[in-house]
Amino acid sequence: MAADKREPLVEARGLTRRYGDFVAVDKLSFSVGPGEIYGLLGPNGAGKTTTILMLLGLSEPTDGKARVLGLDPAREPLEVKRRVGYLPDAVGFYGRLSGRENLAYTASLNGIPRSEADARIGDLLTSVGLTDAANKPADTYSRGMLQRLGIADALVKDPQVLILDEPTASIDPAGVGELLALIRHLAHDDGLAVLLSSHLLAQVQQLCDRVGIFAHGRLIAEGSVTELAKRAGDPKLSLDEVYQRLEAQAGGERGRAA
């Protein structure tokens, strides 16, 4: 699916985050439009989660700007959080509450009327395959079940933007397929802008409209999988092979610059 040509719902321009002498994110620029799934691809420690925290207003950039739904997350973090669904890589819930009760609590925090929330929660529990476990305490859920509950929790407030940090962690293969289909539907049918951070190349290749390859805090390449393969020298390359080639090229460039 081609990216929508309307104004982007998520945008970073020269976004930088330093911790002392360490540069976690270095002059990052990208955008995500409505109806688009954008994958931030890179290993742990590449700067993906730091980027997400800046987009949510949970960490301030050292330099550069971010815009989410036209808002500056550093200045309006509460409004950004209200309008963005977020699934962190380590999701947590109140263990004594059931899955349904946890979602109802999120809905109440966001001012959603009870009747509207109940209907939405029922639909979401079905979508993520948790109907049978809906009334069981969350502390009896497996890690994969908690991850699926996290997806539902991110969607309770009916967001325009969905940010997912390693969303398929600990989910079994059948559940992964269902989850990827749900993410596709949310973007391509419902028009959400989806930013997905992952180190799982096969899933990114299968799901994302565009991919940003992240290494050492920098975006070293961006485009569709086909465009990236051409840039790496062979349109038939898998995303795994593309990543290895482009990361090696970027490493060589860093070495020459040093």
Secondary structure, 3 states (H helix, E strand, C coil): CCCCCCCCCEEEEEEEEEECCEEEEEEEEEEECCCCEEEEECCCCCCHHHHHHHHCCCCCCCEEEEEECCECCCCCHHHHHHHEEEECCCCCCCCCCEHHHHHHHHHHHCCCCHHHHHHHHHHHHHHCCCCCCCCCEHHHCCHHHHHHHHHHHHHCCCCCEEEEECCCCCCCHHHHHHHHHHHHHHHHHCCCEEEEEECCHHHHHHHCCEEEEEECCEEEEEECHHHHHHHHCCCCCCHHHHHHHHHHHHHHHHHHHC
